[in-house]
Amino acid sequence: MSSEPNDVTEPERPARRDIEDKLPRGIWVRLLVYVFAGHLVAGFIYLLFALGASRG
């Protein structure tokens, strides 16, 4: 067993916490689309109930 010094330096990787704290851009876009679509569906259902109540 030789005790040679390790001359090869590994590139520094970002800390794990930095990666976990930052969400990829695609997830943010998908989240915004789902929130927008969910509000549209909820608004449409509300409109149906409001119209139904006014006719009854």
C-alpha positions in Angstrom: 0.0 0.0 0.0 1.5 3.2 -1.1 0.6 6.5 0.4 0.7 8.7 -2.7 -0.8 12.1 -2.4 -3.9 12.6 -4.4 -3.0 15.2 -7.0 -6.3 15.0 -8.9 -8.7 17.6 -7.6 -12.3 16.9 -8.0 -14.5 19.8 -9.2 -16.5 21.4 -6.4 -20.1 20.3 -6.5 -22.8 22.7 -5.2 -23.9 21.9 -1.7 -26.9 19.6 -1.4 -28.9 22.2 0.4 -28.5 24.6 -2.5 -29.9 22.1 -4.9 -32.8 21.1 -2.7 -33.8 24.8 -2.0 -34.0 25.6 -5.7 -36.8 24.0 -7.8 -36.2 23.5 -11.5 -37.9 26.1 -13.8 -40.1 23.4 -15.4 -41.8 22.6 -12.1 -42.6 26.3 -11.5 -44.2 26.6 -15.0 -46.2 23.4 -14.4 -47.3 24.7 -11.0 -48.5 28.0 -12.4 -50.4 26.3 -15.2 -52.1 23.9 -12.7 -53.0 26.7 -10.4 -54.4 28.8 -13.3 -56.4 25.8 -14.7 -57.7 24.9 -11.3 -59.0 28.4 -10.7 -60.7 28.4 -14.2 -62.4 25.1 -13.4 -63.5 26.3 -9.9 -64.8 29.6 -11.4 -66.8 27.7 -14.0 -68.3 25.4 -11.4 -69.1 28.5 -9.2 -70.8 30.1 -12.3 -72.9 27.0 -12.8 -74.1 27.0 -9.2 -74.8 30.8 -9.3 -76.8 30.4 -12.5 -78.7 27.4 -11.1 -79.6 29.3 -7.9 -80.9 32.3 -9.8 -83.2 30.1 -11.9 -84.6 28.1 -9.0 
